[in-house]
């Protein structure tokens, strides 16, 4: 089986789906690799490192022509699909629930496609979960970005000139990104509070030193480990419960996303207008519409002295680490799906069933 590693074409993307180290490990298991020229350069992986691992370096069209499996991080785009051949197997994040035209185009090509963002949240799939591995880095970078944008320091500091009180950080959403944001902000000395629709996250937040802002959430359970869309009543009650902390916060980090849907608005323009002058909001959900009503992706909006920064804080900003983790997820996924270097096609397996969106030109998941 020949596996192709494609260079990411999305603007600002610096990651690569498979690192030289994982390439070597898979080659040792009998797979062949063809790597698009300079695919790993922006993650500090040279072409020579892939060649040393046993891979072949080739031009983009040659990778598409020669490989049985094609791997990317971001969805295959229109230009990619022009080069895809019938029977090829595509692996990437496809966001299939909100990207129906792409799924239909892949099916029309007679190809097969696995969506890495559709990995089920089950114990045996944890080491294949790219959302978790990448969001972990995003949570860390959100705090670092916030610290850079703030005009205050995080920790309590006692000096001869007086005492500096610690900054207050509020985090919406206690998933992987939120938990890492809590841990990072606490390590830097901030006072941290957090809230989430899922009450089962309370213990996790408190174990890392954050105060959990409780809101009665009867009927608002999570779905398969992911938060589901909140009711209007819950959203109203959450705003009321969180407002006191929001208006005191120096840094707010929002991470709430619902798979396949627009991100819920958790902070309105009116709330922003009541926040402290100089406060900073880092909205990690900006690519899905934003948790803050004012957020614009990859832009900083200043409203009443409050900076609203809409971003994914994409793990591409730490692309070497992000690529290493994504590659390890892919290694575990490929090993799970194959036996003797061929796909097992165990369609009833929960991992295969959850991620296999198109099979031999037929759409399985909408």
Residue pairs with C-beta under 8 A, 6 or more apart in sequence:
1 31
1 32
1 68
1 69
1 338
1 341
1 342
2 31
2 32
2 33
2 34
2 66
2 67
2 68
2 69
3 18
3 26
3 31
3 32
3 33
3 34
3 67
3 68
3 69
3 70
3 71
3 334
4 33
4 34
4 35
4 36
4 63
4 64
4 66
4 67
4 69
4 70
4 71
5 16
5 17
5 18
5 23
5 33
5 34
5 35
5 36
5 39
5 40
5 50
5 55
5 63
5 71
6 17
6 36
6 39
6 60
6 63
6 70
6 71
6 72
6 80
7 16
7 36
7 37
7 38
7 39
7 60
8 14
8 15
8 16
8 17
8 39
8 72
8 73
8 74
9 74
9 77
9 79
9 80
10 74
10 77
12 298
12 314
12 316
13 42
13 73
13 74
13 314
13 316
14 42
14 43
14 316
14 317
14 319
15 42
15 43
15 73
15 315
15 316
15 319
15 322
15 323
15 326
16 39
16 40
16 42
16 43
16 45
16 73
16 319
16 323
16 327
17 71
17 72
17 73
17 91
17 92
17 323
17 326
17 327
17 330
18 26
18 33
18 35
18 71
18 327
18 330
18 331
19 40
19 43
19 45
19 323
19 324
19 327
20 40
20 45
20 49
20 50
20 52
20 53
20 55
21 53
21 324
21 327
22 327
22 328
22 330
22 331
23 33
23 35
23 50
23 53
23 54
23 55
24 53
24 54
25 331
26 33
26 331
26 334
27 33
27 53
27 54
27 55
29 335
29 341
30 340
30 341
31 334
31 341
32 56
33 50
33 53
33 54
33 55
33 56
34 55
34 56
34 57
34 58
34 62
34 63
34 66
34 67
35 47
35 50
35 55
35 56
35 57
35 58
35 63
36 57
36 58
36 59
36 60
36 63
37 47
37 57
37 58
37 59
37 60
38 47
39 45
39 50
40 46
40 47
40 49
40 50
40 323
41 47
42 316
42 319
43 319
43 320
43 322
43 323
44 319
44 320
45 320
45 323
47 57
50 57
51 57
58 66
60 83
61 83
63 70
64 70
64 80
64 83
64 84
64 85
64 88
65 83
65 85
67 88
68 87
68 88
68 89
69 88
69 89
69 90
69 91
70 76
70 84
70 88
70 89
70 90
70 91
71 91
71 92
71 330
72 80
72 90
72 91
72 92
73 92
73 93
73 130
73 326
74 92
74 93
75 92
75 93
75 94
75 95
75 99
75 102
76 84
76 90
76 92
76 94
76 102
76 106
76 113
78 105
81 105
81 106
81 109
84 90
84 106
84 109
84 111
85 109
85 111
86 109
86 110
86 111
86 361
87 110
87 111
87 112
87 360
88 109
88 111
88 112
89 111
89 112
89 113
89 114
89 343
90 106
90 111
90 112
90 113
90 114
91 113
91 114
91 116
91 330
91 333
92 113
92 115
92 116
93 115
93 116
93 117
93 130
94 102
94 103
94 113
94 115
94 116
94 117
94 118
94 357
95 115
95 117
95 260
96 102
96 103
96 115
96 118
96 260
96 357
96 365
96 366
97 259
97 260
97 261
97 366
98 260
98 261
100 366
103 113
103 357
103 358
103 363
103 366
104 363
106 113
106 357
106 358
107 358
107 361
107 362
107 363
108 361
109 361
110 360
110 361
111 358
111 361
112 356
112 358
112 359
112 360
112 361
113 356
113 357
113 358
114 333
114 337
114 355
114 356
114 357
115 355
115 357
115 365
116 128
116 130
116 329
116 330
116 333
116 355
117 130
117 131
117 259
118 354
118 355
118 357
118 365
119 125
119 128
119 129
119 130
119 131
119 333
119 351
119 354
119 355
120 224
120 350
120 351
120 354
120 355
121 129
121 224
121 225
121 226
122 350
122 351
124 351
125 350
125 351
126 132
127 328
127 329
127 332
128 329
128 330
128 332
128 333
128 336
128 351
129 329
130 326
130 329
130 330
131 176
132 176
133 322
133 325
133 326
133 328
133 329
134 315
134 322
134 325
134 326
135 175
135 176
135 177
135 180
135 255
136 176
136 177
136 180
136 325
137 180
137 315
137 318
137 321
137 322
137 325
138 177
138 180
138 255
138 284
138 312
138 313
138 314
138 315
139 176
139 177
139 178
139 179
139 180
139 181
139 184
139 253
139 255
139 284
140 180
140 181
140 184
140 318
141 313
141 315
141 317
141 318
142 177
142 181
142 253
142 255
142 282
142 284
142 313
143 169
143 181
143 184
143 185
143 188
143 251
143 253
144 184
145 282
145 309
145 311
145 313
146 169
146 251
146 253
146 280
146 282
147 153
147 154
147 188
147 251
149 280
149 282
149 307
149 309
150 167
150 250
150 251
150 278
150 280
151 278
152 164
152 167
152 250
152 278
153 164
153 167
153 189
154 166
154 167
154 169
154 185
154 188
154 189
154 190
155 164
155 166
155 188
155 189
155 190
156 163
156 164
156 165
156 166
156 189
157 163
157 164
158 164
166 189
166 190
166 191
167 190
167 191
167 250
167 251
168 190
168 191
168 192
168 193
168 245
168 248
168 249
168 250
168 251
169 181
169 185
169 190
169 191
169 192
169 193
169 249
169 250
169 251
169 252
169 253
170 192
170 193
170 194
170 195
170 242
170 245
170 246
170 249
170 251
170 252
170 253
171 178
171 181
171 182
171 185
171 192
171 193
171 194
171 195
171 210
171 252
171 253
171 254
171 255
172 178
172 194
172 195
172 196
172 242
172 252
172 253
172 254
172 255
172 256
172 266
172 267
172 291
173 196
173 227
173 254
173 255
173 256
173 257
173 291
174 182
174 194
174 195
174 196
174 198
174 201
174 204
174 205
175 196
175 201
175 227
175 255
177 255
177 284
178 194
178 196
178 201
178 205
178 253
178 255
179 204
179 205
179 208
181 253
181 255
182 192
182 194
182 205
182 208
182 209
182 210
183 208
185 192
185 251
186 192
186 208
186 209
186 210
190 250
190 251
192 208
192 209
192 210
192 211
193 210
193 211
193 212
193 213
193 245
193 249
194 205
194 210
194 211
194 212
194 213
195 212
195 213
195 215
195 238
195 241
195 242
196 202
196 205
196 227
196 256
197 215
197 217
197 220
197 222
197 227
197 228
197 230
197 234
197 238
197 256
198 217
198 220
198 221
198 222
198 227
199 214
199 217
200 222
201 212
202 212
202 214
205 212
206 212
213 241
213 242
213 245
214 241
215 234
215 237
215 238
215 241
215 242
216 237
217 234
219 231
220 228
220 230
220 231
220 234
221 228
222 228
226 258
226 259
227 256
227 257
227 258
228 258
229 258
229 261
229 264
230 238
230 264
235 264
235 265
235 266
238 266
239 266
239 268
239 271
243 271
243 274
246 252
246 267
246 271
246 274
246 275
247 271
247 274
247 275
247 276
248 276
249 275
249 276
249 279
250 276
250 278
250 279
250 280
251 279
251 280
251 281
251 282
252 267
252 275
252 279
252 280
252 281
252 282
253 281
253 282
253 284
254 266
254 267
254 281
254 282
254 283
254 284
254 285
254 290
254 291
254 292
255 284
255 285
255 291
256 263
256 264
256 266
256 285
256 291
257 263
257 284
257 285
257 288
258 264
261 288
262 288
262 289
263 285
263 288
263 289
263 290
263 291
264 291
265 289
265 290
265 291
265 292
265 293
266 291
266 292
267 281
267 291
267 292
267 293
268 293
269 293
269 294
269 303
272 281
272 292
272 293
272 294
272 303
272 304
272 306
272 308
273 303
273 304
275 304
275 306
276 305
276 306
277 304
277 305
277 306
278 305
278 306
279 305
279 306
279 307
280 306
280 307
280 309
281 292
281 295
281 306
281 307
281 308
281 309
282 309
282 311
282 313
283 290
283 291
283 292
283 295
283 308
283 309
283 310
283 311
284 291
284 311
284 312
284 313
285 291
285 295
286 295
286 296
286 297
286 298
286 310
286 311
286 312
287 297
287 312
289 295
290 296
290 297
290 310
292 308
292 310
294 301
294 303
294 308
295 301
295 308
295 309
295 310
296 310
297 310
297 311
297 312
298 310
298 311
299 309
299 310
300 307
300 308
300 309
300 310
301 307
301 308
301 310
302 308
315 321
315 322
316 322
333 351
333 355
336 351
337 343
337 344
337 352
338 344
345 352
346 352
347 353
347 356
347 359
356 364
356 365
357 363
357 364
357 365
358 364
